[in-house]
Amino acid sequence: MILPLVYYDDKRLRTKCESITTITDELQTLARDMIETTRANKGLGLAAPQIGKLIRLFVLDFTECDDEGYPIVGDPLVFINPVITNPSKEVVTDFEGCLSIPGLREEVTRPKTITVTALDLDGNEFSIEASDYFARAIMHENDHLNGVLYIDRVPPYVRKAIKKDLQAIKRKYHS
Ligand code: ZN
């Protein structure tokens, strides 16, 4: 089922989400619906608050990038209660967009590599060392679970430049 999205600057996108204590059938269905919703919107990933659920869950629809560093979509991965560690000192700057902030793309600087530990849909813990765009997407989605958006991470002059665009998005989706 394709789920309705929550748009900037809905309060639910600004809330610290709760840890998941039990992996129920409903949660499994929700995760699958989130993957379907990501694909339907031509996104790369989706975090639970973006569909109005304030729980620590996100999905990505890629695990690999091509030679030019662009995601190869169609390989979904579910992260429950993710924890990010070991951010590299080396950083990379690249464009990001967000399904909750339609039409906008801006450059964000983030660590080049991280380690993420999470539970899968069977409740098994897994750890991944991720780099480049895969790491970037994990950090972007993980930020959502803490009420943080990528536009919070752009330099002040960019934030100023996109102010009007953000207001237009607010008007369009919350009228
Ligand atoms: Zn996002």
Residues whose N, C-alpha, C, O or C-beta is under 5 A from the ligand:
A	BS01	ZN	G97 C98 L99
